[in-house]
């Protein structure tokens, strides 16, 4: 099951990079809802949806990640998206990314 999901994620990310648009799909559990693209420079991926979260990695400008349909607002009112790059799973700020459904 995990391998199937990883393969699906890899295919979707590859299609997104090739087509230059968000190639959207949904797995059998209904957990994939769209794509997030870094549009304001590199965006840190954090373990919590706020600036206090530890930095796990970054989403480079123009790069795409899977959005699982979960978001959260921090104390400043900034929305954070739960994403998966294929190698890093965490939260990115909406201030530096664009969400595509």
C-alpha positions in Angstrom: 0.0 0.0 0.0 2.8 2.5 0.9 4.7 1.6 -2.2 1.6 2.2 -4.3 1.0 5.6 -2.8 4.7 6.5 -3.3 4.4 5.5 -6.9 1.2 7.5 -7.4 2.9 10.6 -5.8 5.9 10.2 -8.0 3.8 10.0 -11.1 1.7 13.0 -10.2 4.7 15.1 -9.4 6.4 14.0 -12.6 3.2 14.9 -14.6 3.0 18.3 -12.8 6.7 19.1 -13.7 6.2 18.0 -17.3 2.9 19.7 -17.9 3.7 22.8 -15.9 0.3 22.7 -14.2 -1.1 20.9 -11.2 -2.0 17.4 -12.3 -4.7 16.4 -9.8 -5.8 13.0 -8.6 -7.2 11.3 -5.6 -6.0 8.0 -4.0 -8.4 5.3 -2.9 -8.5 6.9 0.6 -9.4 10.3 -0.8 -6.3 12.0 0.7 -4.9 13.9 -2.2 -6.7 17.2 -3.0 -4.3 19.3 -5.0 -0.8 20.7 -5.4 1.2 23.5 -3.8 3.8 25.4 -5.8 6.5 27.6 -4.3 5.9 31.0 -5.8 7.6 33.5 -3.5 11.1 32.0 -3.4 12.1 28.9 -1.5 9.6 28.0 1.2 10.6 26.2 4.4 8.9 23.0 5.2 8.2 22.8 8.9 7.0 20.1 11.4 4.3 22.4 12.8 2.0 25.0 11.0 3.8 28.1 12.4 7.2 29.8 12.5 8.1 28.0 15.7 8.1 24.6 13.9 11.4 23.0 13.2 12.6 23.3 9.6 12.6 19.9 7.9 13.6 21.0 4.4 12.5 23.5 1.8 10.4 23.6 -1.3 12.4 25.4 -4.0 10.8 28.2 -6.0 8.8 26.7 -8.9 8.8 23.3 -7.3 5.5 21.4 -6.7 4.3 19.3 -3.8 1.2 17.3 -3.1 -1.4 19.0 -0.9 -3.5 16.6 1.2 -6.4 18.9 1.9 -5.3 19.9 5.4 -4.5 23.4 6.4 -4.2 25.4 9.6 -3.9 29.1 10.6 -1.2 30.4 12.9 -1.6 33.1 15.5 -0.9 35.8 12.8 -3.8 34.5 10.7 -1.4 33.0 8.1 -2.6 29.8 6.5 -0.3 26.7 6.3 -0.7 23.8 4.0 0.2 20.1 4.8 2.3 18.9 1.9 4.5 16.0 0.7 7.4 16.5 -1.7 8.1 12.7 -2.0 11.0 13.1 0.4 9.7 15.6 3.0 6.3 15.7 4.7 5.3 18.9 6.6 3.8 22.4 6.5 4.5 25.4 4.2 3.2 28.9 4.5 0.6 30.3 2.1 2.7 33.5 2.0 5.3 31.8 -0.2 3.2 29.2 -2.1 0.2 28.9 -4.3 -2.4 26.2 -3.9 -4.0 24.6 -6.9 -7.1 22.3 -6.7 
